[in-house]
């Protein structure tokens, strides 16, 4: 049971590492990114600083943002988004 808990925690930490690169891809401030996701700036800041974990609804929204970017006209953004999708949402591939 303990290993399952550790596995879940490591997955959450990995998801926190997605927040800043995704926000940077969109070129948004924490405030703008929070508004886009419908969360508070404090929440985004906590995610980026590993003080809170994104909840399942937020994870779905983050995945949706990556999917949008993977269809972008900018090839570099597409490639980065596809790499992040494969890294953070491998079951979707």
C-alpha positions in Angstrom: 0.0 0.0 0.0 2.8 2.4 0.8 4.4 2.1 -2.6 1.0 3.0 -4.2 0.9 6.1 -2.1 4.5 7.0 -3.1 3.7 6.4 -6.7 0.6 8.7 -6.5 2.8 11.4 -4.8 5.5 11.2 -7.5 2.8 11.6 -10.2 1.4 14.7 -8.5 4.9 16.2 -8.2 5.5 15.5 -11.9 2.2 17.3 -12.7 3.3 20.3 -10.8 6.4 20.5 -13.1 4.0 20.9 -16.0 2.5 24.2 -14.8 5.3 26.7 -15.5 6.3 25.3 -19.0 2.6 25.3 -20.1 2.1 28.8 -18.8 5.2 29.9 -20.5 4.1 28.4 -23.8 1.0 30.4 -23.6 3.0 33.5 -22.7 0.8 34.3 -19.7 1.4 35.7 -16.3 0.2 33.8 -13.3 -2.8 36.0 -13.1 -3.7 35.5 -16.8 -3.1 31.7 -16.5 -5.3 31.5 -13.4 -8.1 33.3 -15.2 -7.8 31.0 -18.2 -8.2 28.0 -15.8 -10.8 29.5 -13.6 -8.6 29.3 -10.5 -7.0 31.9 -8.2 -3.5 33.3 -8.7 -2.6 31.9 -5.3 -3.5 28.4 -6.6 -1.2 28.8 -9.7 1.6 30.1 -7.5 1.2 27.1 -5.1 1.2 24.7 -8.0 4.4 26.2 -9.4 6.1 26.1 -6.0 5.0 22.6 -5.2 2.9 23.6 -2.2 -0.4 22.3 -3.7 -1.3 19.7 -6.3 -3.7 20.2 -9.2 -7.0 18.6 -8.7 -8.5 16.2 -11.3 -10.6 19.0 -12.9 -7.6 21.2 -13.2 -5.6 18.4 -14.7 -8.3 17.9 -17.4 -8.1 21.7 -18.1 -4.3 21.5 -18.4 -4.6 18.6 -20.8 -7.1 20.5 -22.9 -4.7 23.5 -23.1 -1.9 21.1 -24.2 -4.2 19.6 -26.8 -5.1 23.1 -28.1 -1.4 24.0 -28.4 -0.6 20.7 -30.1 -2.9 21.9 -32.9 -1.2 25.3 -33.0 0.0 27.0 -36.2 3.4 27.5 -34.6 5.4 24.3 -35.2 7.7 24.8 -32.2 4.6 25.2 -29.9 3.1 22.1 -31.5 6.2 20.0 -30.9 6.6 21.1 -27.3 2.9 20.6 -26.5 3.1 17.1 -28.0 6.1 16.3 -26.0 4.4 17.5 -22.8 1.3 15.5 -23.6 3.3 12.4 -24.0 5.2 13.1 -20.8 2.4 14.1 -18.5 -0.6 12.3 -20.1 0.9 9.1 -21.6 -2.4 7.1 -21.3 -3.9 9.5 -23.8 -1.4 8.6 -26.5 
